[in-house]
Amino acid sequence: MWEAKVPVRNDFLLNEPAKLREHALRLAQLLAEERARPTVIAIDGIDHAARAKATASEQLGGRPSLLEALVPPDEVPDGLVFLIAGQPGSLEYPLWLRCPPPGVEVFGVPPLKPNDIAELLQQEPGTFPVAQVDNAARVIWDLTKGNTLASIYGVWEARSLGDALELQQRLKTRRLDAGLEIYYDTLWTSVLAPFRSRSLTIDTYLAAALATSSVRLTGELLRSLYPDLHLSAAEWEIVLTALQPIIEDRNRQFAIRHNDVRVHLMARLSTDKTALAAATGKMANYYLADEPTEGRHADLFRLLSFAGRTSELPSVFTPEYVVDAWAISRSMDEILDQAQQATTAITLTLGWHGLHEFSLGLATLQQLRAAVQYYDIPEPRRGVPPCLASEARVQPRSSWTLRSLEGLLQDASALLSAGQIPRA
């Protein structure tokens, strides 16, 4: 790493994106030379980046968007190949993506066909009659014209219905044919309409919880986050269940099904900064008083930032917070990042006592790092991905290196630690 001049930490370069990109390209080129084959950098979902740039550009904080950070074809070093994927046609795309010059090869993925949609529905029909699958597929295709995500939503809608005619009426009522943005808005509005008489803020509060939460939501958690809305846990579950298929239900634990919905909700929230601050502030208040949990350590710093309360970050970063984070298996990188955020948020309002407590938090972190390094304590394991690198592809013996063998042993160790002996 010293010879390759790898930056000590990427976040030191967050305010210098040009240097960060320069290092990334240089290191990717070095990797290509070392392996004697091209380094492929894959970037997926640029259509989401385009929509986010157009609807919620202020969230970038003055930094370039993903689209602006893309490397133009004439600046791609030798040995590098970029594989960029996304829906075509956005005016936010750079010109070289909209009108590809020589050297940029375009591979089009055709829209889904009715038989593709029928196959999706046949795999998991739910309560939908199998004899009606082909009819349903034609209905969905007619309204979506084969758009992949819209077709998937159509399939999910069908799984709880009785026939193709009922499906057609449902999808037309929810205006799936008008595009995904209209579909999301129509579904959202119809589900929340019965509850607006009890609270005009329910739209913002629920959107904030869904868009910013790193943990899956339950009716009880929403009731605790927003007690002043006076909705019971059961009523929150009714709302979340009715928002399917854009919301996914796993044993009464709910989350956004696709990141496209998160982009849409953040765009809605960005139109009223005061309401967003109020909603995320209530979530932060809950986690400030909460016991050490996954949600508290994953979201509290971000929620305080959304709420415009970054001056409270140093007060959060106490010795107890650091110890609790490590005890519930948060990563060292995350704790270090939070320490940096808290340090940059120090103001005179913290006071001597608060500054002393924060300094003890930093000292605890330093001692923890020293102990981890001295005793060679492994990072907390946060679950094993469904497919590890060494499982995805078996390298021929002629290409084995010490690095690849080390990676193989690390993957095997991770599987053994997780109790997945057959995979190991």
N, C-alpha and C positions, 0 to 999 in steps of 0.2 A: 504493500500500500504506500510505503514511503517512496519507493522507486517510481511508482505510477503517479505520485502526487495526488492521491485521493483526498478530497476535502475532509477535515476532521468531522464536521457535521454539516449536513445539507442546509439546516435552518440558519446557519451563519450567512448564507447567501440569499436568503429569501428576498432581501431588498435589492439584490443585484441579479435579477433573472437572466440577464445576458451572460454573466459569468457562470451561473449554474448550468445554463445550456451548453456553454463552451466546454465545461468540464465533462458533462455527460457525453457529448459528441467525441471528445478526445479519448475518453476511457473506452467508449464503444469501439472506436477505431483501433485502439491498442488490443482489445479483446479479439477483434477480427484478425489482426496480424498474428497474435499468439496462437490462435486456433487454425489459422490458414483457411478460413472460410468466413463468409459475410456474417455480420451481426445484424439480426432482425429485431427492430423495435416496433411492437404492435401497439396501436392506439385505437381503441374502440369507442363508439358512442359520441362521435363529434357532433352529431345532430343535437344531442342534449346540451353540449357545450354552446352550440350556436343559439339555442333557445334561451339558455341561462344568460348569455351575454346580452341578448336583446331585451329580456324581461327583468333581470335582476343584476344589472351591471355594477351597481353600487357595492355589492357583496365582494367584489374583487379588490376593494380597498386601494385602487390606483395601480394595482399590479396587472400585467398583461394577462389576457385570457388564454385558455388552452389554444384557441384558434390563432391568436397572435403569436404564440410561442412555437407554433409548428415551423419546422425547418423547410424553407423553400427548396425546390429541387436543385437549383444551381449552387446551394450551399451545403448539400449533403456530401460528407467526406467519402473518399473511396473506402470500400469495405462495409458500408452501412446500407441497409435496406429498410425503408419505413413501410409498414403495412397499416393503412388508415381505413377504418370502417365507419359507416354511418349512413343514414338515409340521405338520398341525393336532393339537390334543389335549393338548399338554404342560401339566401342572399348574404348571410353573415360569413359564409365560407370565403377564404382568400381566393383571389382570381385564379391562381394556378390550380385550385381544386375544382372550380366551376368550369374552367376552360383548360383542361390539362395540356401542357406543352409536351414536345417530344421528350421521351425519357420517363414519363409518368404513364404507367399502364393502368387501365381501368377495367375492373372485373364487375360486371353487373349481376346482381342477384335478382332474378325475376320475382314478381309478386306471387303469393300463394295462389294455387288453383283450387277449384271446388273439391277435387279429390284429396288434396293436401289437408284441407280443413276437415273433411269427413274423417280422414285418418286420425287427426288430433282428437276429434270427438269420440271416435270408436275406442280409443285407448282408455278413456275414462268417461263414460257417458253419464254417470250419476243416475238421476231418475229419468233421464230422457230416453224415450223408446228407441231401441236400436233400429226398428223399421223406418224411423223418421230421420235417420242421420243424414242421408243424401239430400233430403229436402232442406234440412237445417243448414247444410253446407252451402247450398245454392243461395239461401236467404242471406247468410253471413257474407258470402262473396259478393253478392249484389250490392250490399250496403258498404262494404269495406274496400272493394276492388282489389282484394288480396293483400292489403297492408298487413304486415305480420303481426304487430302488436294489437291493432284493432281486431284482427281475426281471432287472436287468442282471447281477447275480452269477450268476443261473441260466443266462442266455444264455452267459456266459463259461465256466461249467462244461460246458455242452453242446458247446462247440466242440472239445473234446478227446476226446469220447466217441463211441460207435458207434451207439447207438440210443436211443429215448425211454425204454425200460425201464431201461437202464443209468443214464440220467440221473435217473430217478425214484428209483432205489436210492441213488445218490450224494447227491442233495439231501436225502433222508430221513435218511440216515446222518449227514449234516452238520447236520441239523435246521434247514434254512432256513425251514421252516414255523413254527418257534418264535420267530422274530424275529431281527433282525440281531445283537443282542448274543450270543445263544446260538449262532448260526451262527459268528461270529468265534471264540468260545471253543472250540467243538467242533473247528473246523478247526485252530486253533492247538495245541490239546492233542494231537490225533492226529499232527500233523506232528512235533512236538518230543519226543513220547514216546520214540522209539528213542534219543535223545541224552541223556536225563536221567540215565541211569546213568553217563555220563561227566562230567556237570556239572549240579548242581542249580540253578546260576545262569543257565543258558542262556536261560530264559524272560525274565528281567529284562534281561540283557545285549542280547539281540536286540530286545526291545521298546524299550529305550532308544535303540538305534542307529536303528531305523526311525522312532521318534516325534520324535527331536530332530535328526536329520541333515538339513542343507540340500542335501547332494549325494547323488547316487544311489550306492547301496552295491554293492560287488562282493565276491566271495568273498575276494579278496586283501586288500581293505580291512578286512573283518571279522576275518580272521586276524591282521592287524597290530594292530587295535584291542584284541583279546582273545587275546593269545598264550597265556595261562595256561589257556585252555579246551582247547588241544591239538586243535583242529579244523582240518583242512586247508582251503585255499581251495575245493577241489572239494566237500568236505562242506558248507561254508557255501552253496555254490551249489545243492546238492541241497535243502537246507532252504528257501532262498528260492524256488526253482522250485516246490516242493511247496505253498507258501503261496498260489500263484495260486488264485483270481483276486483276492484282497484285496491281493496284491502284484503290481506291474506289472514285466514284464521287457522291457527294450529293449537288445538286443545284450549280454546278460549283465550289465546294469547295472540294479539293482532299486530300486524306491521304492514307497511306499504308493500304491494306486490312487485312493483317495478319502479326503478329510479325516475322514470319519466313523470310519475305522479309527484314525486318529491320536488322535482324542478317546477312543476305546475303550482304546487302549494306554496313554494318559496316565492314564486312570482306574485301570487295573490297577497302573501304577507308583506312583500316589499312595498306595496302601495300604501300601507298604513304603519309607519314605523312606531308610532306611539302604542298602537294596539299590540304589535309584535313584542315590544319591550315589556308591556304589561303581562302578556301571556307567558313569555319566557322567564320574567321575573317571578311569577308565582311558582313555576316549575323549580326555579333556583331556590326559592324559599323552602320548598318541600325538601329538597335534597340537602340544604344546609342543616335542617333539623333531623335528617334521616340517619339511620345506622349505616355503617359501611356496606355498600351494595355495589353491584356492577354498574347500575345506572348512575349512582352518585359520582363515582370516580370517572366514568366515561363522559358524562355530560355536564357536570356542574360548571367547569371553567368556561365551556362554550356558551352555556345558558347565561351566565353572568355577563359575558361579552355581548351577547344579543340584547340583553336587558340594559346595556349601557352602564354596568356596574363593575367595570374592571378594577376599580380602586379597592374592591373587596377581595380580590384574588390573594394578596399576601396574607390576609387574615385567615384564609382557608388553609393555606399551606403550613400547617403546624406539624410538630413531631408525630402526633397521633395520626394525622392524615397520611403521612409518609409510611408509617408502620402499617396502617390499615390497608393502604394501596398494595404494598408488597404481600400482605397476608392473604388478600383475595386474588392474588396472581395477576396484578397489573404489571405491565412490562416496565423495565428500567427506563427505556427510551421515553415512554409516556410520562413517567414521573419527572424525568429530567426536563422534558418539554414544558410541563406545568410549572416547574421551578423557574424556568426562564421567563414564562409568561408572567408569573407572580413578581419576579424581580423588576421587570420593565413596567409594572403597574404600580410601583411604590409611589405614594404621594405623601405630603405633609400630614394629611388627615389620618394616616396610620398611627402616628404617635409613637412615643418611646416604648411603651409596653407592647404594642402591636409589632414594632420593629424587632424587639427582643424575641418575641414568640416566633416570628418569621425566621430570624437568624437561627433559632434552635431547630426549626424545620429543615433549613439548609444543612446545618451540622449533622442532623440525623440522616439526611440523604447521603452526605459525604461518608459518614461512618458505614452506612449500609452498603454503598458502592465498594468501600475498602474491604469489608467483610466478604462480599460476594466474590471479589477478585482474589483475595487471599486464600479463601477456602474453596475456590473454584466451584461456587454454587451455580448450578445451571439456571437459566432464565425460567420463570414460571411457564408451564405449558398450558396453552389456552385452547386445548382441543386439537384434533388432528384433521387436516383437510381430507376430503373424500378421495383425493388422488395426489400422491406426492410425486416429486420430480423423478425419483428413481423407479416408481411404479409405472410412470407414463411411457417410458421408452427404455429398452434394454440396450446398452451400448455394446458394440462388438469389443472383444478383448483387446484388439489392436489399438483402440482409442482410449483405453483405461489410463488414468493419471492418478497421482496421489490425491488431487483435489476431488476427482469424481468418486474415488473410493471413500474419502472422508465424508462426502455428501451422502453416499449410500449408507454408511454406518450411522450417521446422524439421523437419517430417516428411519432406519431400523430401530434405533434407540427410542425415537419418538413414539413409534408404534408400540414398542414393548412397554413404555411408561404409561401409555394409554390403555394397556390391557388388550391390544389388538394383535394377539400372538399369531393367528393365521396369516395376516397381512405381513407381519414382520418376517 
